[in-house]
Amino acid sequence: MFLTYFRENRYTVETVLNMVKMWYRENSLESIVAEHRENNQQLQSRAEELRKSLQEKEEALKQSKETETALLQHIRDFDRLAKVLENGFNSAISTLYRLKSSDTLFCLYDLRVVTDFSLFEYKAPMLLRLGELGTTETPEVIDVDDPDYAHYSSVRLVHGDGTIEYATSDRVGRTVASYWIDMPSGRALIYNFHYDSTNEHMDVMIEMKEMYRYIKGICIHLDERGLLRWEGSHHAAN
């Protein structure tokens, strides 16, 4: 193995021995193990960096998917709201033309804007039903001091100080939202929206000031024309 080196004058046995020792040191088990450990640490460090990078990208992807889902839900919500608004505006336009065309066409039914409804007048301590459409369990008279009616949104509205109140209807799966309406004539009315509890977007419509003003405007016209009357068991909608 070393004959080639011995043939040259510059290499001696001592030189070759030193080379062997150097090779041994460079290729000894300890140096190999040390180099392996160093390489292993570098690989582990790189693997940890890759793991963190992958985790960050997975988290970013998850957030992107959640954002996408939320945006799609908002789009669906806006589509539903746009449809409700379209129906509401169509109803408003129809009511305006009915007001212009003939008094006989305009009636209590025009208060059905986006949902079934009931309308009461408050004469302490009673709520007197002036009319309704599409409801099945709306009493003709409600004593606001009767505990059996304490859960009604209209009763809670009387005892509260707000202008809007919500409650679950006695009819399963239905919700009632109530407006308190002070009339120019001095009468106090309560208008109730009756709608499916699954309709999560009705509250957006109900809480719009434009909707409140629209309902109040119709009530004012009905009142001025003498169409808001309590007739006992025979309510005005009939």
BAFIDREN-468708 format. One record per residue (C-alpha): residue number from 1; x, z, y. Coordinates in steps of 0.1 Angstrom, whole numbers, plus 5000, padded with zeros to 4 digits. Each point is the difference from the previous one (the first is absolute). Example, Ala and Ser with C-alpha at 12.3 -4.5 7.8 and 13.67 -1.06 7.14 Angstrom:
# BAFIDREN-468708
 pos    x    z    y
   1 5123 5078 4955
   2 5014 4993 5034
# end
This chain:
# BAFIDREN-468708
 pos    x    z    y
   1 5000 5000 5000
   2 5029 5008 5024
   3 5025 4974 4988
   4 4992 4977 5028
   5 5008 5028 5025
   6 5033 5010 4982
   7 5013 4964 5002
   8 5000 5004 5038
   9 5028 5020 5015
  10 4978 5017 5025
  11 4980 5019 4974
  12 5016 5029 4981
  13 4986 5023 4973
  14 4994 5025 5027
  15 4981 4975 5021
  16 4978 4991 4970
  17 4995 5036 4992
  18 4988 5007 5035
  19 4977 4970 4999
  20 4985 5013 4967
  21 4995 5034 5015
  22 4983 4984 5030
  23 4978 4979 4978
  24 4991 5031 4980
  25 4991 5019 5031
  26 4979 4972 5013
  27 4983 4995 4967
  28 4999 5035 4987
  29 4968 5016 4987
  30 4998 5023 5030
  31 5004 4971 5025
  32 4974 4979 4981
  33 4976 5029 4999
  34 5006 5008 5037
  35 4994 4963 5008
  36 4969 4999 4979
  37 4987 5031 5017
  38 5006 4985 5034
  39 4984 4968 4990
  40 4971 5019 4986
  41 4995 5020 5032
  42 5001 4969 5020
  43 4974 4984 4977
  44 4978 5032 5002
  45 5003 5000 5038
  46 4990 4963 5001
  47 4972 5006 4976
  48 4987 5029 5022
  49 5002 4978 5030
  50 4980 4973 4982
  51 4975 5026 4987
  52 4994 5013 5036
  53 4997 4965 5013
  54 4975 4991 4973
  55 4981 5032 5006
  56 4998 4992 5038
  57 4989 4965 4993
  58 4973 5012 4975
  59 4988 5025 5026
  60 4999 4973 5027
  61 4981 4977 4976
  62 4976 5028 4993
  63 4994 5006 5037
  64 4996 4963 5005
  65 4973 4999 4973
  66 4982 5030 5015
  67 5001 4984 5034
  68 4987 4968 4986
  69 4972 5018 4982
  70 4991 5019 5032
  71 5000 4968 5020
  72 4978 4982 4975
  73 4976 5030 5001
  74 5000 4999 5038
  75 4992 4963 4999
  76 4971 5006 4976
  77 4988 5028 5023
  78 5001 4977 5031
  79 4982 4973 4981
  80 4972 5025 4991
  81 4999 5013 5036
  82 4999 4965 5014
  83 4970 4992 4977
  84 4982 5031 5012
  85 5008 4992 5036
  86 4988 4965 4995
  87 4967 5013 4986
  88 4997 5025 5028
  89 5006 4973 5027
  90 4975 4977 4983
  91 4975 5028 5001
  92 5007 5006 5036
  93 4995 4964 5009
  94 4968 4998 4980
  95 4987 5031 5018
  96 5008 4986 5034
  97 4981 4968 4992
  98 4971 5020 4987
  99 4999 5020 5032
 100 5000 4968 5020
 101 4975 4981 4979
 102 4970 5023 4997
 103 4992 5037 5001
 104 4981 4998 4968
 105 5031 4989 4980
 106 5020 5031 5011
 107 4992 5031 4980
 108 5015 5030 4983
 109 5014 4979 4972
 110 5026 4987 5025
 111 5018 5034 4996
 112 5012 4989 4966
 113 5033 4987 5012
 114 5025 5004 4971
 115 4983 5024 4976
 116 4967 5016 4991
 117 4989 5025 5027
 118 4977 5028 5010
 119 4992 5011 5036
 120 4989 5035 5011
 121 4990 5016 5032
 122 5011 5036 5005
 123 4974 5024 5013
 124 5013 5034 4994
 125 4999 5013 4973
 126 4988 4968 4984
 127 5013 4965 4993
 128 4972 4976 4999
 129 5005 4967 4982
 130 4991 4970 5022
 131 5009 4974 4974
 132 5022 4990 4971
 133 5010 4970 4979
 134 5015 5000 4965
 135 5001 5037 4995
 136 4981 5018 4972
 137 5005 5038 5006
 138 4998 5003 5037
 139 4975 5028 5010
 140 4974 4993 5027
 141 5007 5034 5017
 142 5031 5021 4998
 143 5002 5036 5011
 144 5036 5003 5013
 145 4999 5038 4993
 146 4989 4995 4964
 147 5031 5007 4977
 148 4988 4973 4976
 149 5009 4974 5026
 150 5032 5017 5012
 151 5022 4974 4982
 152 4983 4970 5018
 153 5023 4982 5024
 154 4971 4999 5026
 155 4995 5038 4998
 156 5038 5006 5003
 157 4999 4977 5030
 158 4973 5021 5017
 159 5020 5032 4994
 160 5033 4985 5010
 161 5014 4986 5032
 162 5011 4966 4989
 163 4983 4966 5001
 164 5008 4989 4964
 165 4996 5018 4967
 166 5004 4991 4964
 167 4984 5014 4968
 168 4994 4992 4964
 169 4964 4989 4994
 170 4976 5016 4975
 171 4999 4966 4985
 172 5030 4998 4976
 173 5027 4976 5012
 174 4988 4998 5035
 175 5015 5012 5033
 176 4982 5006 5033
 177 5016 4998 5034
 178 4981 5011 5031
 179 5001 4992 5037
 180 4988 5023 5027
 181 4984 4979 5027
 182 4989 5013 5034
 183 4974 4977 5014
 184 4995 4992 5037
 185 4964 5012 4996
 186 5013 5034 4990
 187 4992 4997 4963
 188 5026 5010 4974
 189 5003 4976 4971
 190 5020 5001 4968
 191 5008 4967 4983
 192 5012 5002 4964
 193 5020 4974 4981
 194 4992 5001 4962
 195 5026 4982 4979
 196 5019 5000 4967
 197 5026 5027 4997
 198 5024 4974 4985
 199 5001 4981 5033
 200 5032 5016 5013
 201 5000 4979 5032
 202 4966 5008 5015
 203 5014 5029 5019
 204 5022 4976 5019
 205 4970 4981 5012
 206 4979 5031 5007
 207 5027 5016 5021
 208 5004 4969 5022
 209 4986 5007 5035
 210 4986 4965 5001
 211 4978 5007 4970
 212 4988 5032 5016
 213 4992 4982 5032
 214 4982 4972 4981
 215 4978 5025 4981
 216 4992 5019 5031
 217 4992 4968 5019
 218 4974 4990 4974
 219 4985 5035 5001
 220 4997 4999 5038
 221 4982 4966 4997
 222 4977 5013 4973
 223 4993 5032 5020
 224 4992 4981 5032
 225 4975 4978 4981
 226 4983 5030 4985
 227 5011 4991 4965
 228 5015 5034 4991
 229 4970 5020 4989
 230 4996 5027 4975
 231 4968 4994 4981
 232 5002 5027 4973
 233 5000 4987 4965
 234 4996 4964 5013
 235 5034 4993 5016
 236 5007 4973 5026
 237 5019 4977 4976
 238 4967 4993 4982
# end
